[in-house]
């Protein structure tokens, strides 16, 4: 178990994971942000860095930033042989 208050930002392997890890590291110090503190406390209890990374991905929406989205101006979905 992590549960050692390791900085979450240091456990991130992508930009989004590191950004969200930094947010939760800062939120841990903010007494008024109880929702983020609860999430951070639960992240501290995950068994390994891989689990923390997966949780940060779920929270950050990482999939949307890493998948190619077709640009209709530059790609054609129709091919014609004339």
Beta strands, then each sheet from edge to edge (+ up, - down):
end
